[in-house]
């Protein structure tokens, strides 16, 4: 699934940016994001072990990350409140995402 999604990103990049070459670290960052969110987990034995990363881009070329446990996302919150993240990873340039 990750490989197929990466191919889709590569094709979209070529189609949208035709003659531009990706900057160093662009596809490494794509691979990192896919590795965080295209995962295999055991819903029966380990729902508390499954984590998802929310990526946001508060500034151009910069990403913040918040990591949530699936178990917390499945529990009904008070008035639809979002659960607290288990980890908050500070904002980084996209080419630095893989430096965890």
Secondary structure, 3 states (H helix, E strand, C coil): CHHHHHHHHHHHHHHHHCCCCCCCCHHHHHHHHHHHHCCCCCCCCCCCCCEEEEEEEEECCEEEEEEEEHHHHHCCCHHHCCCCCCEEEEEEEHHHCCCC
